[in-house]
Amino acid sequence: MTTVELSKSLLDAGEPSNTRPKSSPGAAAPSLVDRAYHTIRRRILDNVYPPGAQALESDLAVELGISRTPLREALIRLQNEGLIEIVPRHGMRVLPVSATDMKEIYEVLTALESCAVELVARRKPTPAEMKPLVDATREMARALKVKNLDAWAQADEYFHKFLIEAAGNRLLVEAIQQYRDRAHRALMFSLRLRPKLETSTREHLELVDLLCKGDAAGAVQANRAHRERASQELLDIFERYRLQHL
């Protein structure tokens, strides 16, 4: 299937498919630490807790309905990931990200994700293996049609999550995760300040087409160009709006 054919099939898709990962029936319930960690992390990445936001441990514990012991463990994990700092007697503070930080984050993310792309393409993935990427891209196209930018960003996040997991390298997934989260946080902050997102959606379609063909060199080049363009757009926003940090 060519890029044009794939693009048309996705844009003409019918009922939306659910790209959200499903839990297996036998999966254990998350611990209180995990629940607090994922809740706070999600709020940071979606800018519910914006850069510089502070919250007392006591307030967070009440809001999440847990004691301060599992909350503190969750905060330590988030601090180790560089998302917050724990301030004695003041709880947590969400760390800002500067233009220099974002430039370096995108450089590392581009290199690591391109490695994942090469691994996926070399395996010449089956249609079943590519379905999560196709579904996520379909959701991106659909979200743009109805001008739902938050849904577009969610589908974009799923696309890149499925992409790196398809590489089948656990250490690579773990390495990428930290930088991908920070890039998503910047995306959510700048989503409505960026140029039209049709370009990004088209680039995702082209990448899927190259992966289906097993064109490793072409896929790596396309992914690198996609990430470098996104990085430059973000740095332009820093400059245009004279932002010190996100």
N, C-alpha and C positions, 0 to 999 in steps of 0.2 A: 504494500500500500504506500503510495507516495504521500509527501507532506500535504499536498493540496487535498488529496482524497481523504486523508486522515483528518485534516482540519474540517472538511465539509461534514464528515460523519459525526464528529464531535459537536460541531455547532448545530447540527440538525437533530441531535439526540433527543429522545423523548423524556420519560420520567427520570428524575434525578436518582442516582444511585448513592448509597451511603458510603462515603470514603472513610468515615471514622472507624478506627481499628476496633474490632469486636473482642470482648473478653471471652475466653473459653469457659464452658459451663463449670469445669472443675477448678477454676482458678481460685486461689485463696484470697480472702478479703484483705485489702490493704491495711497495714498497721496504722496506728495513730500518727506515728512519725511520717510515714509515707503520705498519708492523707493531708497532713499539714504542709509537708514539703510541696506536693503537687498543687495544692490550692494556692499557696502564696506564690509559687513559681509562675503559675498560669497568670495570676493577677499582675505580676511584674512584666511578663512578656507581652501582655495585652495592654500595658500601660494603665491598668486600673490603679496600680501603685506606680505613679510616675517617678522619674529620676529625682532624687532628693527627698522623697516622701519618707516620713518617719512614723513608727508605730511602737507603742510600749508592748512589752511581752504580756503584761497583764491584760491589756485590751485585746490583743490577738488571741490569747488563750480563751477569753470569754466568747469572742466572736466565733471561733472555731469549735467551741464546746469541748476543749481538751485541757489537761493540766499543763503546767509550764515545762515539765520535764521533757515530754515528747516534742513540744514546740521548740525548745532550745536545741534539741538534736536536729530538727528540721532546719532551723536557722543556721546551724553550723554547716550543714550540707550546702545551703544556698550561698553562704559566705565563701566556702571553698570553691564554688563555681564562679565567683567574682560578681554575683548579682547584687549582693548586699554587704554591708559591714555591720557587725554587732557592736553596739555602743553601750558600754557599761552603764547601767541604771537608766538607759534611754531606749532599750529594745533594739530595733533594727533601723537602718537607713538604706534606702535603695540607691545604689551607686550610679552616678551619671556616666555617660559614654561620650568621649570627646571625638572630634573629627579625626585626630590621629589614631585613637583607639579603633574607630570604625575602619579606617584605611588598612590598619594592620590585621584586624579581624577578617576583613574580606580577602586579603592576600592569603592568609592561612586557609580560610574556608575554601577559596577557589582551588588551591593546590590539593587539599585533601579530598574535596568532592570530585574533582577531576579524576583522581585515582580511583574512586568508587565507580565513576562512570566507565572508565576503561575496563575495570573488572567485570562489570555487568555486560558491556558490549562484547567482550571476548567470549563470553559464555553463549552468545547468541540466544537470548532468553526466549522462552516459548510465549505464545499469546496469553496463556494463563498467568505466567509470571509478570507480564506487562500490564495485565488488566488493572491493578491498582493505580498505575501511572496514567493509563488511559482514562479511568474513571475520574481521577483528580483533575485532569486536564479538561474533561467534559464539564466538571463543576465550575472550573474557572471561566470557561466560555459562557456557561449559563448565567453565572453571577454577573458578568459584564453586561449581558443582555438586559438584565433587570436593574443594573446600576447598584448592586449590592457589594460594596467594596470589602466589607468585613467577611462576607462569604468567600469572596475571591481570595483574600489573604489566608483564610483557613484552608482552602483547597491548595493554595501554593505551599503552605506548610506541610500538608499531607504528601504532596508530590515529592518534595525533597526528602521527607522522612522515608517514604517507600523506596525512593531511589537509592539512598545509601544502605538501607537494609537489604536491598536486592544484591548488593555486592557480596554478601555472605561473609564479611570479615568483622568479627565482633570488636576487635581493638580499633579498627578504623571507624566503626559506628560510634564508639565511645569518644574517640578523639574529635570527630566532627560535631557531635551533639552540643558541646559547650559553645562552639563558635556559631553554629546554626541558630541556637536559641537567641544569642545576642543580635544576630542579623535580623531575626524575626521581630525582635523588640524594636529595632530601628525601623523596620518596614511598617509596623503598626503605628509608630509615631508619625511617620512621613507619608503615610498612604495617600492622604488627600492633597499632598503637596507635590506629588510626583507627576510627570507627564502621563499621557494616556497609557493604560495598562495593556492595551491590545498588543503592543510590541512584545511584552513579556510573555503573554499567552501564546503568541505565535512562536516564540523561541522555545517554549516548552513542547509545542507540537513538533517542531523540527527535531528536537532532541529525542523524543519518543520514536520518531521515524528512523533516525540513525541507529538507535539502540536495537530496534526491531531488525534492521538490516545487518547487525553485527559489525557496523563500521566504527571501530574503536577510535581511530584517529579523528574521524569526522565528529564523533560524539564528544570527545574530549575538547576539541576546538570549539564546538558549539556551546558547551557548558562554560568553558572559560570566557568566551565572549559575552555570554549571558550574565555571568557574575561580575565581570569587569564593567559592563555597562551599568548594572544596578549599583555598583559601588560608586561610579562616577556621578550618577544621578543623586545619590545620597550626599556626596561631598559638595555637589553644586547647591543642594538645599542648605547645607551648613553655611556656605558662603553667601548665598542670596539673602537669607534671613538673618545673617550675622549671629548664628547660634554658637554658643560656647560649648554646649553639650546637649545630648539627648537624654 
